[in-house]
Amino acid sequence: MSGRATGIRAQRLRTAVAACVLVLAAVACASASRTDAATTSAPRDLRAARSAADPRFTFTASRLGPATRSRVRGSSWHPGCPVALADLRLLRIGYWGFDGRPRVGRMIVAATAVTPVRRAFAELFRSRFPIRRMRLVDDYGASDFASIEADNTSAFNCRLATGSSRFSEHAYGRAVDVNPIENPYVYPNGATVHAASRPYLDRSRHRTGMAYHGGVLVRAFASAGWGWGGDWRPPSATDYQHFSATGR
């Protein structure tokens, strides 16, 4: 074989090798690109899935319309109450039920209480703290006893403080009772009038829906600047369900 032919074959071989190197490099780059894309998209997909699983917190505040005014007049509100109907607000609030599902409830508070109440319930929603139900106390004939028996979370109710001749903070629309069965009103003798609350007189066992120091519920209202009736001590009763702007 002539030297010229050998040179031609060597040149062809070098060309083929170079082509193979280019092909292998292209394959490697494409694989790396797919890996990078998958790595980048995975967190996005995860965030999207979490977003879909966690609905946004619902909160609206509005003046009492004619229908609501008619409903509460002579029920939870009457002439002589320490707050005017014009100074109350109807709230729609998102919360998590004991069944783990998101729900929307209603309560009435004073206009001045809207901001702290929103802050507290937004934190409860983010933390998925469970609430049994949230309905106007008028659904129970404005009976505090009946509302508690239903484990209803509520706020405004123009009534006297338990065992007192003065208005309750609820009468001003600046107090909220949360999960009243799990968080009972306890008399100075250690008793409660609600049979379903008796297992919850033992506050050392932290169970679903309970209020306790260091827990989500107490922290949420403390961050909003509200006091907790769970801090009351004899000769006063201890009111674990009760949160208020004044601490009373």
C-alpha positions in Angstrom: 0.0 0.0 0.0 1.3 3.4 -1.0 2.1 6.1 1.6 -0.5 8.3 0.1 -3.3 5.7 0.6 -2.2 5.1 4.2 -2.4 8.8 4.8 -5.9 9.1 3.4 -7.1 6.2 5.6 -5.5 7.8 8.7 -7.3 11.1 7.9 -10.6 9.3 7.5 -10.1 7.5 10.9 -9.3 10.8 12.7 -12.4 12.3 11.1 -14.6 9.4 12.3 -13.2 9.5 15.8 -13.9 13.3 16.0 -17.4 12.7 14.8 -18.0 10.1 17.5 -16.6 12.4 20.1 -19.1 15.1 19.0 -22.0 12.7 19.1 -21.1 11.5 22.6 -20.8 15.1 23.8 -24.1 16.0 22.4 -25.8 13.0 24.1 -24.2 13.8 27.4 -25.3 17.5 27.2 -28.9 16.5 26.3 -29.0 14.1 29.3 -27.6 16.7 31.6 -30.2 19.2 30.3 -33.0 16.8 31.0 -31.7 16.1 34.5 -31.4 19.8 35.2 -34.9 20.5 33.9 -36.3 17.7 36.0 -34.5 18.9 39.1 -35.8 22.5 38.5 -39.4 21.5 37.8 -39.7 19.1 40.7 -39.8 21.8 43.4 -42.2 23.8 41.2 -44.5 20.8 40.9 -44.2 20.2 44.7 -45.1 23.9 45.4 -48.0 23.7 43.0 -49.3 20.5 44.7 -49.0 22.1 48.1 -50.8 25.2 46.9 -53.6 23.2 45.5 -53.9 21.2 48.8 -53.9 24.3 51.0 -56.7 26.7 50.1 -56.4 30.3 50.8 -57.6 31.8 54.1 -61.1 33.3 53.7 -61.9 36.5 55.6 -64.5 39.2 54.9 -66.0 41.9 57.1 -69.1 43.8 56.3 -71.7 46.0 58.0 -74.8 44.3 59.1 -77.3 44.3 56.3 -81.1 44.5 56.7 -81.5 40.7 56.9 -78.9 40.3 59.6 -80.1 43.3 61.6 -83.6 41.8 61.6 -82.2 38.5 62.7 -80.2 39.7 65.6 -82.6 42.3 66.9 -84.4 40.9 69.9 -82.1 38.0 69.9 -78.4 38.6 70.4 -78.9 42.4 70.3 -81.6 44.6 71.8 -82.0 48.3 72.8 -79.8 49.1 75.8 -76.9 47.0 74.6 -73.5 48.8 75.0 -72.8 48.7 71.3 -74.9 50.0 68.4 -75.8 47.8 65.4 -73.9 50.2 63.2 -70.7 49.5 65.1 -70.9 45.7 64.6 -69.4 43.7 61.7 -70.5 40.4 60.2 -67.4 38.2 59.5 -66.9 35.3 57.2 -63.9 33.3 58.4 -62.1 30.3 57.0 -61.3 27.5 59.4 -60.4 23.8 59.5 -63.0 21.4 60.8 -62.3 18.5 63.1 -62.7 16.3 60.0 -59.6 18.0 58.4 -61.7 19.9 55.8 -61.6 23.6 55.2 -64.9 25.4 56.0 -66.2 29.0 56.2 -68.1 30.1 59.3 -69.7 33.4 60.5 -69.5 35.5 63.6 -70.3 39.1 64.6 -67.7 41.3 66.3 -67.2 45.0 67.0 -65.7 47.0 64.2 -62.7 47.7 66.4 -62.1 43.9 66.8 -62.0 43.1 63.1 -58.2 43.4 62.7 -57.1 41.4 65.7 -59.7 38.7 65.0 -58.5 38.4 61.4 -54.9 38.1 62.6 -55.7 35.4 65.1 -57.9 33.3 62.8 -55.4 33.6 59.9 -52.8 32.0 62.2 -55.2 29.3 63.2 -55.9 28.5 59.6 -52.2 28.4 58.6 -51.6 26.0 61.5 -54.7 23.9 60.6 -56.0 24.3 64.1 -59.4 22.5 64.2 -62.6 24.3 65.1 -65.9 22.3 65.6 -68.2 24.9 64.1 -68.6 28.6 63.8 -72.2 30.0 63.6 -74.0 33.0 64.9 -75.2 32.6 68.4 -78.7 33.5 67.0 -78.8 30.0 65.5 -79.2 28.9 69.1 -81.7 31.5 70.2 -78.9 33.6 71.6 -78.5 31.1 74.4 -74.9 30.9 75.5 -75.7 27.5 77.1 -77.1 26.0 73.9 -74.3 27.4 71.8 -71.7 25.8 74.1 -73.5 22.5 74.1 -73.1 22.6 70.3 -69.4 23.3 70.7 -69.9 26.5 68.7 -67.2 29.1 68.3 -68.9 32.5 68.6 -68.4 36.1 69.5 -71.0 38.9 69.9 -73.9 38.3 72.3 -75.4 41.1 74.3 -75.6 39.4 77.7 -74.3 39.7 81.2 -71.0 38.1 82.3 -71.6 34.7 83.9 -72.5 35.2 87.6 -72.3 39.0 87.3 -74.5 42.1 86.9 -72.2 43.7 84.4 -72.1 43.2 80.7 -69.8 40.5 79.3 -67.1 41.5 76.9 -69.2 39.6 74.3 -71.8 42.3 74.7 -69.3 44.8 73.3 -68.3 42.5 70.5 -64.7 42.2 71.6 -64.5 38.6 72.9 -64.5 35.2 71.2 -65.2 31.8 72.6 -63.4 29.0 70.8 -64.3 25.3 71.0 -66.2 25.7 74.3 -66.6 22.0 75.0 -62.9 21.3 74.7 -62.2 24.5 76.6 -64.7 24.8 79.4 -65.8 27.5 81.7 -64.7 26.2 85.1 -66.2 27.4 88.3 -64.0 28.2 91.3 -64.9 24.8 92.8 -63.5 23.0 89.7 -66.9 22.1 88.2 -68.4 22.7 84.7 -72.1 22.6 83.9 -71.6 20.9 80.5 -71.2 17.1 80.8 -69.3 16.8 77.5 -66.6 19.2 79.0 -65.9 17.1 82.0 -63.1 15.0 80.4 -61.4 18.3 79.5 -61.2 19.5 83.1 -57.9 17.7 83.1 -55.8 20.3 81.3 -52.6 18.3 81.6 -53.5 16.2 78.6 -53.3 18.3 75.4 -56.0 17.1 73.0 -57.4 18.2 69.7 -59.0 21.7 69.8 -57.7 22.6 73.3 -56.3 25.9 74.5 -53.1 25.8 76.5 -49.9 27.8 77.1 -47.5 27.2 74.2 -50.3 25.9 72.0 -51.4 27.3 68.7 -54.7 28.8 69.9 -53.3 30.8 72.8 -50.3 31.9 70.8 -52.6 33.1 67.9 -54.7 35.4 70.1 -51.7 36.6 72.1 -50.0 37.7 68.9 -53.2 39.7 68.2 -52.9 41.4 71.6 -55.8 39.6 73.2 -55.9 38.1 76.7 -57.0 34.6 77.6 -59.5 33.5 80.3 -57.4 30.4 80.9 -55.1 32.7 83.0 -57.9 33.6 85.4 -57.6 32.0 88.8 -59.8 31.7 91.9 -61.7 33.4 93.4 -62.6 34.0 89.7 -63.7 31.2 87.4 -61.3 30.0 84.8 -62.6 30.4 81.2 -60.4 28.4 78.8 -62.6 29.1 75.8 -62.5 32.9 76.2 -60.3 35.4 74.4 -60.9 39.2 74.7 -59.4 42.5 73.8 -59.4 43.6 77.4 -58.4 40.4 79.0 -61.6 40.4 81.0 
